[in-house]
Amino acid sequence: MTLRIAVAGGTGQAGSEAVRVARERGHDVVVLARSAGVDLVTGRGARDALVGVDVVIDASGVSPGDDPTAFHQAVTRTLTETGKDAGIRHLVVLSIVGCDRAAGYPLYAGKVAQEQATQASGIPFTIARTTQFHEFATLIWRMGKRGPLHFAPRMRSQPVAVREVGEHLVHLAEGEPLQRAPEFAGPREESVLDMVRAYAKAAGGGPVLPVRMGGEFGRAQRDGSLLPGPHAKLGHQTYAEWISALG
Ligand SMILES: NC(=O)c1ccc[n+]([C@@H]2O[C@H](COP(=O)([O-])OP(=O)(O)OC[C@H]3O[C@@H](n4cnc5c(N)ncnc54)[C@H](OP(=O)(O)O)[C@@H]3O)[C@@H](O)[C@H]2O)c1
C-alpha cells in the first residue's frame, strides 16, 4: 500500500536514507526540516506539511547549541499535536540503544525525553532504538582533535550502516505500531578506538590516542551498556566493509 510518509530530519544522515528508501518503495514522501521550510521546534510550516500524512518517521537531531531535552520535547510536541489534528496513524521514532542506561549524558537524556513524550502522546508509536552509525567514527575523529593529536574513547559499540537504518525505519513505518521495535545493530561488536584508527588510516591522518571518559557516560561506553541485547535484529554491512567502500 502506498503511504504518505513524513520524515522529520529528512535531510540528516538517517533521515535522508529513510527518504531515499521510502521513495524507492513508491511512497509519497514529505521532508520535515528547516532547510525544507519546516521548523519542528517553533512549529513553523508543520501544519501544512502534515496534511494527508499517514505515518511520521522522527529522525530529527540537535544542532550545536540546542538543549537536547528541550529540542526533542518541542519536536515531539509539534509532531504529535499537529499530527493528531492531521490524523496521522503512526509515529516511528529513531532512538539509541542503551540511552536510558546513561541518561545523565545530555544527548541521551534528550532521547529518553523524546521516548517519554512519544509514549505520553496518545498517538500509536514505534520506538526504534539503533546503535551508533559507522559514521560515528568520523564524528569522534573530528571532535577528538587537540592540536596535531586525535583522541578516541575506549568504547564498546556494535555499529550499523545508516543505509540499513533507513530501510529499517521505512519497514517499521509500513507495519503496525509496535510500541518498541527490536533493537537494531550492526553485525558485530567493534572497539570505537580501533574504528577511529581505521578511519584515520583511510583518511591519511595521524595516530589516535585512547582517552578515558569519566562519569556515567564513560562507564556506559566501557561496560557494554550501549551494546544491543540478545534479541536485537542485526544488519549486514560490517565496519570494515564500510571503510573499504570509502575508497
Ligand atoms: N548518529 C548516530 O550514530 C545515531 C545513532 C542512533 C540514533 N541516532 C539518533 O538519530 C537521530 C538522527 O541522527 P542523525 O545523525 O541522522 O542526525 P543529523 O544528521 O544531525 O540530522 C538532523 C536532522 O534534524 C533536522 N533538524 C534539526 N533541527 C530541526 C528543527 N528545528 N526543525 C526541523 N528539523 C530539524 C536537520 O535538518 P535542518 O538542519 O535542515 O533543520 C537534519 O535533517 C538523532 O536524534 C540521533 O540522536 C543517531
Ligand as a Chemical Component Dictionary entry (heavy atoms), coordinates in Angstrom:
data_LIG
# 
_chem_comp.id                   LIG 
_chem_comp.type                 NON-POLYMER 
_chem_comp.pdbx_formal_charge   0 
_chem_comp.three_letter_code    LIG 
# 
loop_
_chem_comp_atom.comp_id 
_chem_comp_atom.atom_id 
_chem_comp_atom.alt_atom_id 
_chem_comp_atom.type_symbol 
_chem_comp_atom.charge 
_chem_comp_atom.model_Cartn_x 
_chem_comp_atom.model_Cartn_y 
_chem_comp_atom.model_Cartn_z 
_chem_comp_atom.pdbx_ordinal 
LIG N1  N1  N 0  24.470 9.375  14.660 1  
LIG C1  C1  C 0  24.330 8.191  15.271 2  
LIG O1  O1  O 0  25.268 7.357  15.373 3  
LIG C2  C2  C 0  22.958 7.829  15.846 4  
LIG C3  C3  C 0  22.698 6.504  16.233 5  
LIG C4  C4  C 0  21.419 6.177  16.705 6  
LIG C5  C5  C 0  20.434 7.157  16.805 7  
LIG N2  N2  N 1  20.744 8.446  16.452 8  
LIG C6  C6  C 0  19.677 9.462  16.613 9  
LIG O2  O2  O 0  19.057 9.591  15.348 10 
LIG C7  C7  C 0  18.639 10.935 15.132 11 
LIG C8  C8  C 0  19.168 11.384 13.779 12 
LIG O3  O3  O 0  20.588 11.346 13.813 13 
LIG P1  P1  P 0  21.430 11.854 12.549 14 
LIG O4  O4  O 0  22.862 11.630 12.898 15 
LIG O5  O5  O -1 20.846 11.290 11.305 16 
LIG O6  O6  O 0  21.098 13.445 12.622 17 
LIG P2  P2  P 0  21.665 14.623 11.698 18 
LIG O7  O7  O 0  22.406 14.085 10.514 19 
LIG O8  O8  O 0  22.358 15.584 12.606 20 
LIG O9  O9  O 0  20.329 15.305 11.139 21 
LIG C9  C9  C 0  19.494 16.062 11.951 22 
LIG C10 C10 C 0  18.245 16.406 11.170 23 
LIG O10 O10 O 0  17.339 17.134 12.017 24 
LIG C11 C11 C 0  16.887 18.297 11.293 25 
LIG N3  N3  N 0  16.554 19.358 12.258 26 
LIG C12 C12 C 0  17.358 19.931 13.194 27 
LIG N4  N4  N 0  16.686 20.903 13.854 28 
LIG C13 C13 C 0  15.439 20.944 13.316 29 
LIG C14 C14 C 0  14.280 21.736 13.560 30 
LIG N5  N5  N 0  14.273 22.711 14.498 31 
LIG N6  N6  N 0  13.179 21.506 12.823 32 
LIG C15 C15 C 0  13.166 20.544 11.851 33 
LIG N7  N7  N 0  14.229 19.750 11.591 34 
LIG C16 C16 C 0  15.349 19.949 12.307 35 
LIG C17 C17 C 0  18.067 18.668 10.389 36 
LIG O11 O11 O 0  17.671 19.425 9.268  37 
LIG P3  P3  P 0  17.783 21.053 9.223  38 
LIG O12 O12 O 0  19.126 21.392 9.794  39 
LIG O13 O13 O 0  17.597 21.395 7.775  40 
LIG O14 O14 O 0  16.677 21.560 10.060 41 
LIG C18 C18 C 0  18.509 17.274 9.936  42 
LIG O15 O15 O 0  17.700 16.838 8.865  43 
LIG C19 C19 C 0  19.177 11.771 16.303 44 
LIG O16 O16 O 0  18.134 12.080 17.193 45 
LIG C20 C20 C 0  20.190 10.854 16.978 46 
LIG O17 O17 O 0  20.218 11.009 18.375 47 
LIG C21 C21 C 0  21.945 8.791  15.955 48 
# 
loop_
_chem_comp_bond.comp_id 
_chem_comp_bond.atom_id_1 
_chem_comp_bond.atom_id_2 
_chem_comp_bond.value_order 
_chem_comp_bond.pdbx_ordinal 
LIG N1  C1  SING 1  
LIG C1  O1  DOUB 2  
LIG C1  C2  SING 3  
LIG C2  C3  SING 4  
LIG C2  C21 DOUB 5  
LIG C3  C4  DOUB 6  
LIG C4  C5  SING 7  
LIG C5  N2  DOUB 8  
LIG N2  C6  SING 9  
LIG N2  C21 SING 10 
LIG C6  O2  SING 11 
LIG C6  C20 SING 12 
LIG O2  C7  SING 13 
LIG C7  C8  SING 14 
LIG C7  C19 SING 15 
LIG C8  O3  SING 16 
LIG O3  P1  SING 17 
LIG P1  O4  DOUB 18 
LIG P1  O5  SING 19 
LIG P1  O6  SING 20 
LIG O6  P2  SING 21 
LIG P2  O7  DOUB 22 
LIG P2  O8  SING 23 
LIG P2  O9  SING 24 
LIG O9  C9  SING 25 
LIG C9  C10 SING 26 
LIG C10 O10 SING 27 
LIG C10 C18 SING 28 
LIG O10 C11 SING 29 
LIG C11 N3  SING 30 
LIG C11 C17 SING 31 
LIG N3  C12 SING 32 
LIG N3  C16 SING 33 
LIG C12 N4  DOUB 34 
LIG N4  C13 SING 35 
LIG C13 C14 SING 36 
LIG C13 C16 DOUB 37 
LIG C14 N5  SING 38 
LIG C14 N6  DOUB 39 
LIG N6  C15 SING 40 
LIG C15 N7  DOUB 41 
LIG N7  C16 SING 42 
LIG C17 O11 SING 43 
LIG C17 C18 SING 44 
LIG O11 P3  SING 45 
LIG P3  O12 DOUB 46 
LIG P3  O13 SING 47 
LIG P3  O14 SING 48 
LIG C18 O15 SING 49 
LIG C19 O16 SING 50 
LIG C19 C20 SING 51 
LIG C20 O17 SING 52 
# 
